[in-house]
Amino acid sequence: MISRRTFLKTSGLALGASALPAVGQTTKPRKTVLLQCGWAVKNIGDVGHTPGTLRFLEQYLPQANVILWAANTNAQVDAMLKRRFPQLEIVKGSLSEKDGAIQRAIQRSDFFLRGPGMGQSTDFMIHCRKIGKPWGLQAQSYFPDMINGPGAAERVALLNSAAFIYCRDSKTLAMLRSAGIKPPVLEFAPDGCFGIDVRDEERALARLKKHGLEERKFITLQLRTHSPSSPGVDDSRPQKLNPLHPTPANIADDTRRAKVYQDLIAMWVKETGGKVVIAPEVQKEMIYNKQFVYDPLPDTLKRHVVNFDEFWNVDEACSFYARAHTVICHEPHTPIMALAMGRPMLHTFSEFHSPKCWMFKDIGLEEWAPEFDATPAKKMFEILMGIHRDYPAAQAKVKKTMAYVEDRAKSQMNVLKGIIGA
C-alpha cells in the first residue's frame, strides 16, 4: 500500500507529464491524401465533385493534409476552392510527365484517392501499383465495358489491387461484384458532390433580382441533349453520349423529351402562377435548351420562363438553388446540389447516360427520380405537386436523405483514416 501523500505526489507528477510536452518530444507527421478530381469547368457537376469531396475530407479526416490534383480547372474555380479551403495545395499536370508535379505529389502522399466520376482511366492504378502507393475510388460509376471486352482481365486485376472501392450507384456495385472484384472494401457511398457547401450569395442574389425571381416561387429545369460537348469534337466513347453529328433518332429523342418539359412548364404556370428557370448544369446545353425547350413555347408561357444567357460557377448555382422551390434536371448533379442546399428535386433520368442515375433510388428518393421516357408530363406534374402541397414534408424527406448521405460519407472517410493511420 502507498500513503496518501505519496499517491498525491506521484499522481500530480503524472498529470504534469501528460499535460506538458516532454523534452525532445516530436509531433507525429500529418498524413497526406492526394485527391484527383476536377474533371471539367464547362459542367458545374464536374466542378461540384471537388468542393464536396474536400468538405467530406475536411470534416471527417481533419488530421490529414490534402493535395488536390486538379485535372481541369480555371482561375475562377481555383479562387473558389482557395476561399473555402485556404490550406489546400493544388497541383496540375499530367501523370505521364516523368518526375513531374503529379508524380512528385503522389510520391509524397500517403494515399491516392480518385474522386467521383464516370471515367474509365486506369493510368493512376498502374502508377500506384508500380510505386507501391495505396489507392482507392470514391463514388465511382462504370459502364460494362470496364470489365468486358479487350483488356478486361487487366482492368479487373487493377481494380482488385485497390484498398477500397466505393460505388455511387448500386448497379455499378453489383456489376463489379459479379465480375469477381474483391478489394478489402467494396461498398456504396454517395457522390462527393453531396458534400458541397460553397456559396456565392452576391452573384446569386443579383441574378434573382435581374430576372424578377422570388424565393420558393420558381422551379428550375434543364434537358440533356444529344449534342457535342465542344464544337467540332466527336465523342470517342462507344456510347457516344455527346455526338458531333446527332442522328435523326437522337434529334427525335431530344424533341420528344423537350415536349414533356414544355407541358410540365405549362401545367406548373397554370396551377401556381410561378416561374420556371432553364438553369444550366452544362454550358453546352444552354443553346440546345433554348432551341428545344424555350423557343417553341408560346409567348404567353415565355413571360413566365427565364432562359439564362450566361453560364455560372457552382458556388453561385448552389446559392441560387437554395432559393428555388424545386429543382428538376435531366442531369444528376443539379439535383444533388439542390438536396445539399435543403431543397426538393426531380431527376428525370435516362439510364443511357450512365448508371449513376440509380444513386437517387439508393439514397431513398426513388419517387423523385422518374425515368424520362417512361414518365409522361402529367405524372411528373403529380410528383411536383405532391412536393408543393406538403412542402414541409418534402423538406423533412430531404433532411432525412442527407443524414443518410452524411453517415455513409463518414463511414468511408473512417475507412480511409484507418488505412493511413491518421
Order of alpha helices (4+ residues) and beta strands (2+ residues): alpha-beta-alpha-beta-alpha-beta-alpha-beta-alpha-beta-alpha-beta-alpha-beta-alpha-beta-alpha-beta-alpha-alpha-beta-alpha-beta-alpha-beta-alpha-alpha-alpha
